[in-house]
């Protein structure tokens, strides 16, 4: 038998809000009229959920978080835009996520099983995949795209419109102004590519043989003997039977001319990645 929905007497839930079964709304929370809370959602206390925001089942939101507010975009004209958060996310203290802008996608989308630590921020029009972790104070600018299973370290800022490929790792206190390839590890201000997210790849089941192939492809793609675009075409032929390499190449070539995070000058192999895990 499902648990009943519980709304604390000190909470405000506007008429029109849709609450699933087993929802718990704690003291001093505010839930706007256009909000949808899935089954089992918990708002602990002092949580504000506004705008056209949908939160998936089983997601837990802790104190002082503000979800669904208008975009921090001077071009936004006040039109109806949305924020959609997936199921089974953990959203810690003072996290902010904004709705899309009416001059952009009009929607901010966050996937399932996300882990958003205190003071992290998801800006307007972002697309965030499943199983993503934003550590304390990590910030996504507007229109960012973050793939599945990405980890972004504490106090890291990701510039607007940047893409981060799936299973990438971005170290803490980094400033990311270009796209990060899938499986990559980026660190620094400005961030540089430091090889692959070896620990994450091993945890995902990638074999040592596959990892060695990725490293070989990395050396080809970022070789100083040619441009990344030219090297990518060589790698596409040489590693035609390696799906992970093809995924990286598709990421590099699928969106026209873009700025990418690349290795430091003079470093064109993946030997600097952390292989201790």
Backbone as CSV, one residue per row, in Angstrom:
resi,resn,N_x,N_y,N_z,CA_x,CA_y,CA_z,C_x,C_y,C_z
1,UNK,0.846,-1.199,0.000,0.000,0.000,0.000,0.876,1.241,0.000
2,UNK,0.618,2.160,-0.910,1.444,3.362,-1.024,1.191,4.316,0.140
3,UNK,2.249,5.071,0.482,2.128,6.035,1.555,1.301,7.233,1.097
4,UNK,0.587,7.865,2.016,-0.189,9.049,1.644,0.726,10.255,1.445
5,UNK,0.241,11.205,0.668,0.959,12.467,0.497,0.861,13.271,1.786
6,UNK,1.997,13.872,2.181,2.055,14.647,3.418,2.535,16.058,3.116
7,UNK,1.737,17.048,3.529,2.100,18.453,3.358,2.118,19.107,4.734
8,UNK,3.286,19.615,5.108,3.421,20.244,6.423,2.540,21.487,6.497
9,UNK,1.922,21.756,7.655,1.049,22.928,7.786,1.744,24.249,7.470
10,UNK,3.060,24.294,7.617,3.791,25.531,7.341,4.242,25.646,5.890
11,UNK,3.892,24.674,5.048,4.235,24.731,3.622,3.114,25.406,2.841
12,UNK,3.470,25.938,1.663,2.485,26.528,0.758,2.499,25.747,-0.544
13,UNK,1.364,25.152,-0.884,1.196,24.452,-2.162,0.048,25.139,-2.894
14,UNK,0.374,25.812,-3.988,-0.632,26.571,-4.710,-1.643,25.651,-5.387
15,UNK,-2.868,26.147,-5.516,-3.900,25.428,-6.256,-3.425,25.221,-7.696
16,UNK,-3.620,24.013,-8.203,-3.192,23.665,-9.553,-1.964,22.778,-9.575
17,UNK,-1.157,22.808,-8.509,0.007,21.927,-8.436,-0.458,20.475,-8.414
18,UNK,0.296,19.602,-9.072,-0.049,18.182,-9.140,0.968,17.385,-8.340
19,UNK,0.478,16.680,-7.329,1.337,15.904,-6.444,0.978,14.428,-6.546
20,UNK,1.994,13.580,-6.764,1.766,12.152,-6.830,1.559,11.548,-5.454
21,UNK,1.468,10.233,-5.409,1.284,9.547,-4.138,2.601,9.516,-3.364
22,UNK,2.497,9.587,-2.060,3.666,9.479,-1.211,4.582,10.692,-1.234
23,UNK,4.129,11.800,-1.790,4.937,13.029,-1.787,4.968,13.597,-0.381
24,UNK,6.143,14.120,0.000,6.285,14.784,1.291,6.817,16.192,1.079
25,UNK,6.060,17.159,1.555,6.441,18.561,1.440,6.663,19.086,2.855
26,UNK,7.905,19.425,3.167,8.275,19.804,4.520,7.955,21.251,4.856
27,UNK,8.294,21.671,6.054,7.953,23.018,6.520,8.627,24.107,5.694
28,UNK,7.873,25.170,5.474,8.359,26.383,4.808,8.770,26.159,3.348
29,UNK,8.242,25.102,2.751,8.439,24.907,1.321,7.366,25.666,0.547
30,UNK,7.694,26.004,-0.711,6.729,26.637,-1.611,6.669,25.838,-2.904
31,UNK,5.465,25.463,-3.314,5.241,24.712,-4.551,4.254,25.505,-5.393
32,UNK,4.700,25.930,-6.582,3.878,26.771,-7.433,2.753,26.033,-8.121
33,UNK,1.873,26.797,-8.731,0.647,26.255,-9.314,0.898,25.394,-10.547
34,UNK,2.039,25.588,-11.210,2.318,24.881,-12.460,3.319,23.741,-12.261
35,UNK,3.503,23.328,-11.015,4.504,22.322,-10.667,3.878,20.930,-10.663
36,UNK,4.662,19.939,-11.105,4.258,18.537,-11.028,5.328,17.790,-10.243
37,UNK,4.915,17.138,-9.151,5.818,16.332,-8.337,5.418,14.868,-8.476
38,UNK,6.347,14.033,-8.932,6.058,12.617,-9.117,5.938,11.874,-7.803
39,UNK,5.555,10.617,-7.890,5.365,9.788,-6.705,6.636,9.761,-5.847
40,UNK,6.449,9.918,-4.561,7.547,9.758,-3.630,8.551,10.890,-3.595
41,UNK,8.284,11.996,-4.265,9.188,13.150,-4.186,9.164,13.710,-2.776
42,UNK,10.337,14.110,-2.287,10.435,14.698,-0.953,11.115,16.064,-1.032
43,UNK,10.456,17.066,-0.508,11.027,18.400,-0.336,11.230,18.587,1.165
44,UNK,12.469,18.693,1.615,12.723,18.593,3.052,12.227,19.810,3.828
45,UNK,12.760,20.980,3.521,12.289,22.214,4.167,12.868,23.409,3.413
46,UNK,12.156,24.529,3.442,12.629,25.767,2.813,13.021,25.561,1.348
47,UNK,12.316,24.681,0.656,12.565,24.435,-0.766,11.537,25.216,-1.577
48,UNK,12.005,25.871,-2.646,11.118,26.604,-3.544,11.099,25.927,-4.910
49,UNK,9.915,25.513,-5.339,9.754,24.924,-6.669,8.707,25.769,-7.397
50,UNK,9.146,26.450,-8.444,8.277,27.412,-9.114,8.238,27.122,-10.604
51,UNK,7.445,27.938,-11.321,7.377,27.813,-12.769,6.797,26.490,-13.210
52,UNK,6.988,26.190,-14.502,6.498,24.936,-15.079,7.563,23.864,-14.872
53,UNK,7.635,23.386,-13.644,8.681,22.442,-13.239,8.079,21.080,-12.955
54,UNK,8.693,20.051,-13.507,8.297,18.670,-13.248,9.463,17.948,-12.588
55,UNK,9.200,17.281,-11.470,10.226,16.518,-10.759,9.803,15.055,-10.738
56,UNK,10.683,14.180,-11.202,10.365,12.767,-11.334,10.303,12.033,-10.013
57,UNK,9.739,10.856,-10.054,9.464,10.076,-8.858,10.741,9.770,-8.079
58,UNK,10.632,9.780,-6.775,11.712,9.375,-5.899,12.816,10.395,-5.702
59,UNK,12.708,11.546,-6.303,13.745,12.574,-6.140,13.592,13.251,-4.785
60,UNK,14.738,13.506,-4.158,14.753,14.152,-2.843,15.482,15.485,-2.940
61,UNK,14.860,16.534,-2.416,15.414,17.879,-2.499,15.597,18.417,-1.084
62,UNK,16.806,18.856,-0.791,17.120,19.327,0.560,17.013,20.836,0.686
63,UNK,17.212,21.325,1.902,16.866,22.690,2.315,17.499,23.766,1.442
64,UNK,16.709,24.810,1.210,17.124,26.056,0.561,17.330,25.924,-0.951
65,UNK,17.032,24.784,-1.521,17.151,24.672,-2.975,16.037,25.457,-3.659
66,UNK,16.369,26.005,-4.835,15.398,26.783,-5.616,15.372,26.227,-7.032
67,UNK,14.246,25.660,-7.417,14.120,24.951,-8.683,13.022,25.584,-9.534
68,UNK,13.345,25.838,-10.808,12.336,26.299,-11.751,12.197,27.792,-11.875
69,UNK,13.095,28.549,-11.265,13.039,29.998,-11.386,13.304,30.465,-12.799
70,UNK,12.985,31.726,-13.104,13.210,32.243,-14.459,14.691,32.257,-14.809
71,UNK,15.017,32.138,-16.080,16.424,32.082,-16.487,17.153,33.386,-16.199
72,UNK,18.427,33.252,-15.875,19.275,34.429,-15.697,19.808,34.833,-17.069
73,UNK,18.899,35.319,-17.892,19.199,35.639,-19.282,18.493,36.948,-19.611
74,UNK,19.257,37.991,-19.921,18.665,39.308,-20.161,17.780,39.334,-21.403
75,UNK,17.922,38.334,-22.289,17.101,38.300,-23.502,15.750,37.640,-23.270
76,UNK,15.589,36.974,-22.159,14.330,36.285,-21.875,13.200,37.299,-21.748
77,UNK,12.091,37.017,-22.441,10.967,37.946,-22.477,9.828,37.581,-21.522
78,UNK,10.026,36.547,-20.718,9.000,36.187,-19.749,8.032,35.132,-20.209
79,UNK,8.295,34.493,-21.338,7.406,33.452,-21.838,7.465,32.193,-20.989
80,UNK,6.481,31.312,-21.202,6.423,30.074,-20.440,7.507,29.120,-20.913
81,UNK,8.386,28.740,-20.025,9.435,27.764,-20.316,9.451,26.741,-19.185
82,UNK,10.210,25.676,-19.354,10.078,24.551,-18.435,11.416,24.097,-17.852
83,UNK,11.302,23.421,-16.716,12.394,22.657,-16.113,11.864,21.259,-15.842
84,UNK,12.572,20.253,-16.323,12.188,18.868,-16.070,13.360,18.154,-15.413
85,UNK,13.108,17.582,-14.239,14.120,16.846,-13.473,13.682,15.390,-13.414
86,UNK,14.606,14.480,-13.633,14.270,13.072,-13.703,14.000,12.425,-12.364
87,UNK,13.928,11.122,-12.386,13.600,10.329,-11.203,14.846,10.006,-10.388
88,UNK,14.616,9.816,-9.101,15.640,9.308,-8.168,16.895,10.174,-8.132
89,UNK,16.721,11.470,-8.279,17.840,12.401,-8.116,17.978,12.770,-6.646
90,UNK,19.206,13.126,-6.267,19.472,13.688,-4.935,19.975,15.108,-5.130
91,UNK,19.197,16.048,-4.617,19.499,17.466,-4.800,19.751,18.057,-3.419
92,UNK,21.001,18.401,-3.172,21.391,18.810,-1.818,21.152,20.296,-1.578
93,UNK,21.655,20.781,-0.462,21.311,22.107,0.038,21.695,23.223,-0.939
94,UNK,20.749,24.156,-1.123,20.974,25.405,-1.854,21.355,25.190,-3.319
95,UNK,20.909,24.098,-3.907,21.092,23.888,-5.342,20.094,24.761,-6.099
96,UNK,20.529,25.310,-7.232,19.631,26.088,-8.080,19.598,25.495,-9.479
97,UNK,18.395,25.401,-10.038,18.192,24.970,-11.419,17.124,25.871,-12.017
98,UNK,17.418,26.444,-13.187,16.507,27.402,-13.796,15.793,26.822,-15.010
99,UNK,14.609,27.347,-15.256,13.858,26.978,-16.450,14.565,27.503,-17.695
100,UNK,14.167,26.990,-18.852,14.738,27.443,-20.115,14.374,28.885,-20.424
101,UNK,14.965,29.395,-21.482,14.672,30.763,-21.918,13.832,30.734,-23.185
102,UNK,13.031,31.761,-23.372,12.161,31.769,-24.551,12.895,32.219,-25.812
103,UNK,14.154,32.576,-25.698,14.973,32.820,-26.885,15.941,31.661,-27.129
104,UNK,15.890,30.644,-26.274,16.726,29.457,-26.420,15.875,28.238,-26.687
105,UNK,16.214,27.125,-26.033,15.472,25.880,-26.225,14.091,25.939,-25.601
106,UNK,13.946,26.816,-24.610,12.679,26.899,-23.899,12.529,25.843,-22.824
107,UNK,13.568,25.038,-22.619,13.476,23.943,-21.650,14.849,23.630,-21.081
108,UNK,14.878,23.326,-19.797,16.057,22.759,-19.140,15.696,21.336,-18.757
109,UNK,16.567,20.389,-19.098,16.277,18.979,-18.852,17.402,18.319,-18.066
110,UNK,17.035,17.681,-16.975,17.976,16.964,-16.112,17.527,15.511,-16.047
111,UNK,18.453,14.580,-16.247,18.110,13.169,-16.323,17.885,12.498,-14.983
112,UNK,17.835,11.178,-15.011,17.576,10.372,-13.818,18.854,10.161,-13.006
113,UNK,18.658,9.871,-11.726,19.739,9.430,-10.831,20.867,10.448,-10.699
114,UNK,20.555,11.713,-10.859,21.565,12.750,-10.690,21.899,12.974,-9.234
115,UNK,23.114,13.448,-9.001,23.598,13.724,-7.640,24.164,15.142,-7.665
116,UNK,23.405,16.085,-7.096,23.747,17.497,-7.162,24.064,17.979,-5.751
117,UNK,25.342,18.198,-5.489,25.782,18.554,-4.149,25.542,20.036,-3.878
118,UNK,25.740,20.430,-2.635,25.357,21.759,-2.169,25.907,22.874,-3.055
119,UNK,25.033,23.843,-3.333,25.376,25.070,-4.055,25.736,24.844,-5.524
120,UNK,25.494,23.664,-6.069,25.711,23.486,-7.499,24.571,24.144,-8.277
121,UNK,24.827,24.412,-9.556,23.884,25.214,-10.342,23.747,24.661,-11.755
122,UNK,22.510,24.538,-12.229,22.204,24.173,-13.608,21.447,25.347,-14.221
123,UNK,22.049,25.985,-15.209,21.463,27.189,-15.793,20.435,26.850,-16.867
124,UNK,19.831,27.897,-17.401,18.759,27.775,-18.394,19.209,27.035,-19.644
125,UNK,18.302,26.243,-20.178,18.452,25.552,-21.461,19.518,24.467,-21.461
126,UNK,19.993,24.051,-20.285,20.955,22.951,-20.226,20.265,21.615,-20.483
127,UNK,21.060,20.668,-20.980,20.640,19.275,-21.097,21.639,18.452,-20.299
128,UNK,21.173,17.827,-19.233,22.032,17.052,-18.340,21.570,15.597,-18.393
129,UNK,22.492,14.683,-18.636,22.142,13.281,-18.809,21.852,12.562,-17.497
130,UNK,21.805,11.235,-17.577,21.555,10.393,-16.412,22.850,10.172,-15.623
131,UNK,22.691,9.939,-14.334,23.812,9.552,-13.465,24.934,10.594,-13.447
132,UNK,24.564,11.849,-13.532,25.537,12.934,-13.519,25.735,13.429,-12.089
133,UNK,26.988,13.723,-11.729,27.308,14.284,-10.424,27.892,15.677,-10.601
134,UNK,27.267,16.673,-9.971,27.835,18.005,-9.830,28.223,18.162,-8.368
135,UNK,29.539,18.280,-8.118,30.026,18.377,-6.750,29.806,19.795,-6.237
136,UNK,30.070,20.025,-4.952,29.748,21.286,-4.294,30.232,22.499,-5.091
137,UNK,29.300,23.392,-5.391,29.644,24.640,-6.044,29.916,24.536,-7.529
138,UNK,29.748,23.373,-8.132,29.940,23.249,-9.581,28.821,23.984,-10.309
139,UNK,29.177,24.661,-11.407,28.243,25.545,-12.085,28.224,25.287,-13.583
140,UNK,27.029,25.107,-14.128,26.856,25.000,-15.570,26.265,26.299,-16.091
141,UNK,26.933,26.934,-17.062,26.354,28.085,-17.731,25.205,27.663,-18.632
142,UNK,24.505,28.644,-19.179,23.360,28.355,-20.028,23.707,27.546,-21.260
143,UNK,22.776,26.708,-21.687,22.857,25.945,-22.935,23.931,24.852,-22.920
144,UNK,24.444,24.480,-21.770,25.433,23.401,-21.716,24.768,22.053,-21.959
145,UNK,25.557,21.107,-22.460,25.099,19.731,-22.651,26.077,18.805,-21.941
146,UNK,25.563,18.001,-21.027,26.391,17.118,-20.216,25.903,15.691,-20.422
147,UNK,26.811,14.811,-20.857,26.435,13.432,-21.145,26.237,12.594,-19.897
148,UNK,25.815,11.348,-20.097,25.570,10.428,-18.989,26.869,10.132,-18.232
149,UNK,26.720,9.922,-16.924,27.808,9.439,-16.071,28.994,10.405,-15.985
150,UNK,28.743,11.668,-16.183,29.789,12.688,-16.036,29.907,13.094,-14.571
151,UNK,31.136,13.365,-14.129,31.392,13.920,-12.795,32.100,15.253,-12.970
152,UNK,31.573,16.283,-12.317,32.178,17.610,-12.364,32.569,18.000,-10.940
153,UNK,33.841,18.291,-10.747,34.380,18.549,-9.417,33.926,19.868,-8.821
154,UNK,34.174,20.005,-7.528,33.728,21.163,-6.765,34.329,22.470,-7.255
155,UNK,33.495,23.528,-7.221,33.901,24.891,-7.562,34.365,25.025,-9.012
156,UNK,33.930,24.125,-9.857,34.258,24.193,-11.282,33.169,24.955,-12.020
157,UNK,33.594,25.816,-12.954,32.667,26.586,-13.782,32.754,26.121,-15.220
158,UNK,31.608,25.792,-15.791,31.527,25.355,-17.193,30.875,26.480,-17.990
159,UNK,31.581,26.983,-18.995,31.118,28.113,-19.788,29.859,27.757,-20.561
160,UNK,29.049,28.771,-20.821,27.817,28.548,-21.584,28.099,27.924,-22.943
161,UNK,27.172,27.089,-23.384,27.195,26.376,-24.664,28.234,25.256,-24.737
162,UNK,28.947,24.975,-23.670,29.952,23.909,-23.682,29.273,22.548,-23.617
163,UNK,29.854,21.563,-24.308,29.408,20.178,-24.230,30.453,19.348,-23.471
164,UNK,29.978,18.451,-22.629,30.862,17.511,-21.939,30.382,16.107,-22.273
165,UNK,31.226,15.345,-22.936,30.846,14.017,-23.398,30.665,13.030,-22.263
166,UNK,29.971,11.959,-22.553,29.608,11.018,-21.500,30.847,10.369,-20.883
167,UNK,30.710,10.046,-19.614,31.749,9.423,-18.790,33.029,10.258,-18.685
168,UNK,32.930,11.540,-18.950,34.075,12.424,-18.732,34.156,12.809,-17.262
169,UNK,35.344,13.240,-16.858,35.570,13.720,-15.497,36.235,15.087,-15.584
170,UNK,35.678,16.055,-14.849,36.259,17.396,-14.795,36.695,17.651,-13.364
171,UNK,37.981,17.941,-13.177,38.520,18.139,-11.845,38.011,19.402,-11.180
172,UNK,38.150,19.461,-9.863,37.695,20.594,-9.085,38.459,21.871,-9.393
173,UNK,37.786,23.004,-9.157,38.375,24.338,-9.334,38.851,24.562,-10.766
174,UNK,38.180,23.965,-11.723,38.537,24.132,-13.133,37.629,25.166,-13.791
175,UNK,38.144,25.765,-14.868,37.349,26.650,-15.712,37.306,26.032,-17.098
176,UNK,36.120,25.592,-17.508,35.975,24.823,-18.742,35.337,25.722,-19.795
177,UNK,36.111,26.094,-20.811,35.624,27.016,-21.830,35.477,26.346,-23.193
178,UNK,35.783,25.047,-23.269,35.614,24.304,-24.507,35.031,22.937,-24.241
179,UNK,34.606,22.268,-25.295,33.993,20.947,-25.175,35.008,19.916,-24.680
180,UNK,34.532,18.989,-23.856,35.366,17.909,-23.316,34.917,16.602,-23.968
181,UNK,35.855,15.885,-24.557,35.505,14.667,-25.286,34.934,13.595,-24.353
182,UNK,34.126,12.676,-24.872,33.681,11.539,-24.065,34.872,10.792,-23.474
183,UNK,34.722,10.355,-22.251,35.727,9.587,-21.508,36.937,10.424,-21.081
184,UNK,36.959,11.703,-21.432,38.130,12.516,-21.149,38.210,12.964,-19.696
185,UNK,39.418,13.388,-19.303,39.634,13.981,-18.001,40.217,15.375,-18.218
186,UNK,39.508,16.399,-17.759,39.921,17.783,-17.948,40.138,18.434,-16.591
187,UNK,41.227,19.174,-16.481,41.588,19.792,-15.205,42.259,21.126,-15.484
188,UNK,41.993,22.117,-14.644,42.782,23.338,-14.668,41.995,24.570,-15.057
189,UNK,42.651,25.704,-14.936,42.100,27.012,-15.283,43.088,27.710,-16.219
190,UNK,42.810,27.736,-17.508,41.755,27.102,-18.256,42.022,25.597,-18.331
191,UNK,40.915,24.828,-18.384,41.053,23.379,-18.327,41.794,22.851,-19.545
192,UNK,42.648,21.855,-19.303,43.338,21.122,-20.350,42.982,19.644,-20.235
193,UNK,43.071,18.964,-21.358,42.782,17.536,-21.382,43.985,16.773,-20.835
194,UNK,43.729,15.913,-19.863,44.805,15.167,-19.197,44.650,13.667,-19.398
195,UNK,44.227,13.270,-20.566,44.034,11.860,-20.831,42.603,11.447,-20.598
196,UNK,42.442,10.226,-20.092,41.110,9.664,-19.932,40.738,9.480,-18.461
197,UNK,39.441,9.398,-18.237,38.885,9.139,-16.912,39.033,7.636,-16.627
198,UNK,40.260,7.227,-16.324,40.579,5.801,-16.224,39.770,5.118,-15.120
199,UNK,39.675,5.760,-13.965,38.935,5.149,-12.859,37.484,4.915,-13.258
200,UNK,36.860,5.915,-13.852,35.478,5.769,-14.281,35.299,4.713,-15.344
201,UNK,36.254,4.614,-16.261,36.150,3.621,-17.323,36.293,2.209,-16.777
202,UNK,37.200,2.019,-15.833,37.335,0.698,-15.222,36.065,0.321,-14.466
203,UNK,35.494,1.279,-13.783,34.257,0.995,-13.050,33.118,0.649,-13.988
204,UNK,33.180,1.159,-15.211,32.115,0.874,-16.181,32.311,-0.465,-16.872
205,UNK,33.460,-1.128,-16.605,33.705,-2.438,-17.180,34.628,-2.451,-18.379
206,UNK,35.229,-1.311,-18.721,36.144,-1.291,-19.856,37.396,-2.103,-19.544
207,UNK,37.799,-2.938,-20.475,38.965,-3.788,-20.282,40.255,-3.005,-20.500
208,UNK,41.357,-3.578,-20.011,42.651,-2.935,-20.210,42.991,-2.830,-21.703
209,UNK,42.619,-3.848,-22.463,42.867,-3.824,-23.892,42.134,-2.670,-24.564
210,UNK,40.861,-2.473,-24.183,40.078,-1.369,-24.746,40.694,-0.027,-24.360
211,UNK,41.151,0.067,-23.123,41.752,1.311,-22.652,43.042,1.620,-23.416
212,UNK,43.845,0.603,-23.686,45.064,0.811,-24.453,44.750,1.283,-25.873
213,UNK,43.669,0.751,-26.441,43.260,1.199,-27.765,42.829,2.657,-27.736
214,UNK,42.086,3.045,-26.703,41.693,4.443,-26.564,42.914,5.353,-26.464
215,UNK,43.892,4.932,-25.690,45.098,5.745,-25.543,45.842,5.900,-26.872
216,UNK,45.877,4.823,-27.648,46.529,4.897,-28.952,45.783,5.886,-29.856
217,UNK,44.452,5.830,-29.818,43.655,6.752,-30.618,43.867,8.199,-30.164
218,UNK,43.986,8.396,-28.866,44.234,9.733,-28.309,45.510,10.323,-28.892
219,UNK,46.556,9.498,-28.968,47.842,9.973,-29.505,47.709,10.369,-30.980
220,UNK,46.895,9.618,-31.716,46.691,9.940,-33.125,45.897,11.233,-33.269
221,UNK,44.790,11.352,-32.527,43.895,12.499,-32.677,44.592,13.807,-32.305
222,UNK,45.370,13.765,-31.231,45.985,14.998,-30.737,47.473,15.088,-31.083
223,UNK,47.885,14.375,-32.104,49.267,14.444,-32.559,49.598,15.856,-33.051
224,UNK,50.813,16.305,-32.753,51.245,17.640,-33.181,51.601,17.697,-34.658
225,UNK,51.562,16.564,-35.354,51.942,16.541,-36.765,50.828,16.995,-37.696
226,UNK,49.630,17.204,-37.165,48.524,17.659,-38.008,47.462,18.338,-37.176
227,UNK,46.428,18.853,-37.846,45.311,19.448,-37.116,44.439,18.350,-36.525
228,UNK,43.663,18.710,-35.510,42.752,17.735,-34.914,41.773,17.217,-35.962
229,UNK,41.298,18.099,-36.833,40.336,17.678,-37.857,40.949,16.642,-38.796
230,UNK,42.184,16.905,-39.239,42.844,15.952,-40.133,43.170,14.642,-39.409
231,UNK,43.660,14.766,-38.188,43.999,13.567,-37.413,42.769,12.720,-37.134
232,UNK,41.630,13.393,-36.917,40.390,12.666,-36.642,40.004,11.784,-37.827
233,UNK,40.219,12.268,-39.042,39.895,11.462,-40.212,40.802,10.244,-40.319
234,UNK,42.071,10.416,-39.971,42.983,9.266,-39.956,42.555,8.246,-38.908
235,UNK,42.175,8.756,-37.710,41.754,7.867,-36.628,40.468,7.134,-36.986
236,UNK,39.591,7.786,-37.728,38.328,7.136,-38.083,38.571,5.894,-38.932
237,UNK,39.568,5.948,-39.781,39.904,4.787,-40.607,40.649,3.736,-39.787
238,UNK,41.635,4.192,-39.026,42.489,3.260,-38.289,41.723,2.513,-37.211
239,UNK,40.739,3.161,-36.583,40.008,2.556,-35.464,38.537,2.344,-35.835
240,UNK,38.313,1.949,-37.068,36.942,1.799,-37.568,36.148,0.761,-36.788
241,UNK,36.817,-0.206,-36.157,36.125,-1.272,-35.439,36.075,-1.035,-33.929
242,UNK,36.364,0.178,-33.492,36.370,0.488,-32.059,35.278,1.512,-31.757
243,UNK,34.116,1.068,-31.231,32.992,1.993,-31.029,33.323,3.192,-30.141
244,UNK,34.116,2.990,-29.089,34.420,4.109,-28.191,35.193,5.198,-28.921
245,UNK,36.128,4.805,-29.775,36.880,5.793,-30.553,35.957,6.494,-31.542
246,UNK,35.082,5.751,-32.183,34.144,6.363,-33.125,33.224,7.358,-32.422
247,UNK,32.858,7.048,-31.180,32.024,7.972,-30.406,32.761,9.292,-30.178
248,UNK,34.039,9.202,-29.831,34.834,10.417,-29.635,34.931,11.206,-30.932
249,UNK,35.179,10.524,-32.033,35.303,11.195,-33.320,33.988,11.846,-33.749
250,UNK,32.872,11.162,-33.510,31.570,11.759,-33.821,31.349,13.024,-32.995
251,UNK,31.759,12.976,-31.735,31.632,14.144,-30.856,32.450,15.310,-31.400
252,UNK,33.651,15.025,-31.892,34.537,16.072,-32.391,34.055,16.678,-33.705
253,UNK,33.333,15.908,-34.489,33.019,16.348,-35.854,31.548,16.638,-36.118
254,UNK,30.676,16.366,-35.149,29.238,16.400,-35.436,28.614,17.785,-35.345
255,UNK,29.315,18.751,-34.765,28.676,20.043,-34.526,29.423,21.211,-35.172
256,UNK,30.112,20.958,-36.269,30.790,22.042,-36.962,31.994,22.548,-36.189
257,UNK,32.357,23.780,-36.443,33.551,24.363,-35.853,33.266,24.776,-34.411
258,UNK,33.982,24.122,-33.468,33.789,24.418,-32.054,35.148,24.474,-31.363
259,UNK,35.132,25.045,-30.162,36.348,25.090,-29.356,36.359,23.872,-28.436
260,UNK,37.485,23.150,-28.424,37.603,21.947,-27.604,38.705,22.120,-26.572
261,UNK,38.533,21.449,-25.440,39.613,21.312,-24.474,40.624,20.323,-25.056
262,UNK,41.882,20.718,-25.126,42.927,19.891,-25.742,44.054,19.679,-24.737
263,UNK,44.971,18.752,-25.024,46.093,18.539,-24.108,46.992,19.767,-24.033
264,UNK,47.775,19.897,-22.951,48.746,20.989,-22.873,49.735,20.926,-24.029
265,UNK,50.265,22.074,-24.374,51.232,22.145,-25.465,52.381,21.184,-25.211
266,UNK,52.659,20.357,-26.207,53.754,19.404,-26.085,53.364,18.072,-25.477
267,UNK,52.123,17.935,-25.030,51.676,16.667,-24.435,50.586,16.077,-25.311
268,UNK,50.907,15.002,-25.986,49.977,14.455,-26.970,49.704,12.966,-26.762
269,UNK,49.951,12.481,-25.549,49.537,11.113,-25.253,48.647,11.138,-24.021
270,UNK,48.184,9.956,-23.602,47.278,9.869,-22.464,47.969,9.329,-21.238
271,UNK,49.303,9.492,-21.173,50.060,8.898,-20.070,49.895,9.655,-18.761
272,UNK,49.285,10.863,-18.839,49.141,11.649,-17.610,47.840,11.364,-16.880
273,UNK,46.994,10.491,-17.427,45.741,10.224,-16.732,46.008,9.369,-15.488
274,UNK,45.048,9.373,-14.614,45.229,8.728,-13.307,44.879,7.257,-13.415
275,UNK,45.886,6.392,-13.385,45.691,4.954,-13.557,45.841,4.211,-12.231
276,UNK,45.666,4.933,-11.127,45.849,4.306,-9.837,44.629,3.528,-9.378
277,UNK,43.460,3.774,-10.026,42.234,3.118,-9.580,42.096,1.737,-10.114
